[in-house]
């Protein structure tokens, strides 16, 4: 570490100490504390001054978060607002106007406004560019009509990042526009989708003549595909990240192995060690990727991280069931519930096994991610696509 880096860390630690001295986390109101932390630039330290940050390297963020956690400071409900923090915030920062940044970033970070993602559709799941939801300009607003599906947390969200088709005469990748949609507006209907776990963390969302002000259009008209790709790159990095050794499913299974010596066999031991190595390689690769991201916007490498995360999580959850034998077949509760947050390692082994099945679908299917890695990372020839230059309205549906 250079002298400049050491001085930077020491100055940041002093800032945190001074803030905590002025805002006792034990006596300060939770929201007052979080808003003050944002204003002090100690929310996202890599964000610009005035938007929750200090313009510092992103690598310093874990240290700041740890200092606040050690002091007993309140968190910003990050588990319930993963889409807002991991996807909406960096996209708004990169493409939003100054007015949009000032309106949305602070209540997003404090958790006062939860966000969801209106991208996928029943007729355009893996083919995001094929979305049919229409947005038609009407004065200083847009009238939006369509249906979205697999919308995590829509039942508790105040805002959504939304992709809609604004020009059906253009090829499918060019006629899209990106919006910030108020989920409380008239015409927005949210219905639960019950999953194999019994929960309904996902939803389908119907949009009927929803008026979205043009001031809530993110980027230029027709620029939706480029902005959506930036959002998805952020999503895949956030889903696949694991900062601590033996965190996530590998930690759960390793703990079970240590606590149940009666269930150990050489074959299970071999599989566990192989998956432990895979998880550790993925964790270290993720650290390297995050260091790269600190220098700019995330790229397609995040697809490889998310792809690896899904495979390892599914294999580990299956291994856990085998290790537990009949105990792994017990399931605590299939009652319909609409959780505020998703915990991949929560509840019991049966839940973890069933929930992991969604890991290879959410955030981009593993099949699509393999194409991204092949074409954009490895530089392999792209698959033939006959629909790229045809106007969207002429495509068969």
PESULSUL-V422772 format. One record per residue. NEAR is the number of other C-alpha atoms within 8 Angstrom. D_LAST is the distance of its C-alpha to the last C-alpha in Angstrom with 2 decimals. Layout:
# PESULSUL-V422772
<<NEAR;D_LAST> <NEAR;D_LAST>>
This chain:
# PESULSUL-V422772
<<4;57.02> <5;58.48> <6;60.92> <6;58.37> <8;55.80> <9;58.53> <8;59.57> <8;56.00> <9;55.61> <8;59.00> <8;58.22> <9;54.95> <9;56.81> <8;59.40> <8;56.75> <12;55.40> <8;58.97> <8;59.90> <10;56.81> <10;57.58> <7;61.18> <6;60.15> <9;57.43> <8;58.65> <13;55.57> <6;57.72> <6;58.66> <9;56.00> <7;53.25> <8;50.01> <7;47.87> <8;50.83> <12;51.20> <12;47.54> <10;47.48> <8;50.74> <12;49.49> <16;46.51> <10;48.89> <10;51.17> <14;48.48> <13;48.52> <10;44.98> <11;42.97> <16;45.91> <11;43.71> <11;42.20> <10;44.12> <9;47.18> <7;46.33> <13;43.00> <17;44.38> <17;45.62> <12;48.38> <9;46.57> <9;47.84> <10;46.34> <9;43.65> <8;45.74> <10;48.21> <11;45.86> <7;46.57> <7;50.30> <12;49.99> <8;47.91> <8;50.50> <9;53.37> <10;51.85> <10;51.08> <7;54.66> <8;55.96> <8;54.12> <9;51.92> <9;48.97> <7;45.50> <8;42.53> <8;40.48> <9;38.45> <7;37.03> <10;35.39> <12;34.11> <9;32.84> <11;29.64> <13;31.80> <12;34.45> <11;32.47> <13;29.41> <12;29.85> <11;33.49> <11;33.32> <12;30.28> <12;32.12> <8;35.23> <6;33.60> <9;31.57> <12;33.00> <7;35.62> <6;39.12> <7;38.68> <11;35.52> <12;37.39> <9;40.36> <8;38.39> <8;36.14> <12;37.74> <12;40.93> <10;39.67> <14;36.89> <12;39.54> <13;41.93> <11;39.30> <7;39.75> <10;36.05> <13;33.54> <16;30.11> <14;26.68> <11;23.42> <12;20.23> <11;17.82> <13;15.57> <13;12.74> <8;11.42> <8;7.84> <12;9.63> <8;12.89> <8;14.33> <7;12.16> <10;13.90> <9;13.19> <10;9.48> <14;10.78> <10;9.83> <12;13.39> <11;15.10> <11;18.76> <8;20.57> <8;24.18> <7;26.74> <5;30.24> <7;31.18> <10;28.20> <14;24.42> <13;22.63> <15;19.91> <12;17.35> <10;14.83> <11;15.04> <14;16.27> <13;17.26> <10;20.03> <14;22.16> <9;25.65> <15;28.50> <13;26.69> <9;29.22> <7;32.03> <12;30.58> <10;31.84> <13;29.47> <13;26.12> <14;24.68> <11;21.34> <14;18.57> <15;16.72> <13;15.00> <12;17.77> <9;16.81> <11;13.33> <8;15.26> <11;15.95> <13;14.29> <13;12.57> <10;15.94> <11;18.01> <15;16.70> <17;17.41> <17;20.59> <17;22.52> <12;24.34> <12;26.96> <10;26.18> <9;28.98> <9;27.97> <7;30.73> <8;29.41> <5;28.66> <9;25.07> <12;24.55> <7;24.33> <10;24.64> <8;24.31> <11;25.61> <10;23.80> <11;26.54> <9;26.67> <7;28.51> <9;31.50> <11;31.84> <13;31.23> <13;28.48> <16;28.53> <14;24.75> <16;23.10> <13;19.99> <14;20.36> <12;19.29> <12;19.91> <9;20.90> <8;22.49> <13;23.98> <9;26.26> <14;26.57> <9;29.56> <8;29.13> <4;31.96> <10;29.58> <13;27.23> <12;27.85> <11;28.23> <8;27.25> <10;24.24> <11;21.54> <13;23.33> <16;21.15> <13;19.89> <7;23.53> <12;24.82> <10;22.21> <8;23.28> <12;26.85> <12;26.11> <10;24.49> <13;27.47> <13;29.78> <12;27.96> <14;28.25> <13;31.90> <8;32.68> <9;31.14> <13;32.93> <9;36.27> <9;39.47> <8;42.70> <6;45.36> <8;46.44> <10;45.52> <10;43.19> <9;40.05> <12;39.63> <13;42.22> <10;44.79> <10;44.03> <12;44.37> <10;47.40> <8;49.11> <10;48.51> <11;49.95> <7;53.05> <6;53.53> <8;53.07> <7;55.34> <4;55.59> <9;51.98> <10;52.27> <6;51.91> <6;52.03> <6;48.46> <10;47.10> <9;49.31> <8;47.90> <9;44.28> <11;45.17> <8;46.97> <8;44.13> <11;41.67> <9;44.30> <8;44.52> <9;40.73> <11;40.63> <10;43.54> <8;42.07> <11;38.84> <13;40.99> <8;43.05> <9;40.05> <13;38.62> <9;41.93> <8;41.86> <10;38.34> <9;39.42> <10;42.41> <8;40.18> <9;37.97> <10;41.18> <7;41.39> <6;37.95> <7;34.27> <11;32.65> <7;30.90> <11;28.64> <10;31.60> <14;30.58> <14;27.69> <11;30.43> <15;32.34> <13;29.53> <13;28.67> <10;32.37> <12;32.74> <12;30.09> <9;31.68> <11;35.20> <12;34.51> <12;32.96> <8;35.77> <13;38.42> <14;37.26> <9;37.42> <12;40.84> <12;42.05> <14;41.34> <8;43.27> <12;46.08> <9;46.43> <9;46.32> <6;46.44> <7;46.69> <13;43.17> <9;41.83> <7;42.97> <10;40.39> <6;41.78> <5;39.49> <8;36.15> <6;36.58> <8;33.54> <8;34.22> <9;32.44> <9;34.14> <8;34.74> <9;34.63> <8;33.36> <5;36.09> <9;34.98> <8;38.58> <7;39.53> <7;40.62> <8;41.36> <12;40.42> <11;38.06> <11;36.09> <13;36.05> <12;34.79> <10;31.88> <11;30.99> <13;30.98> <9;28.00> <8;25.86> <12;27.40> <12;25.13> <9;21.97> <7;23.08> <10;23.57> <10;21.13> <10;20.70> <10;23.47> <6;21.20> <9;19.86> <12;23.46> <11;24.82> <9;22.71> <11;24.08> <13;27.60> <11;27.39> <11;26.17> <9;27.72> <9;30.83> <7;31.82> <7;30.61> <7;29.07> <6;26.81> <6;23.17> <4;20.54> <4;19.01> <5;15.82> <5;14.47> <7;11.97> <8;14.77> <6;16.12> <10;13.26> <11;12.79> <11;9.95> <6;9.33> <6;9.01> <8;6.38> <3;3.80> <3;0.00>>
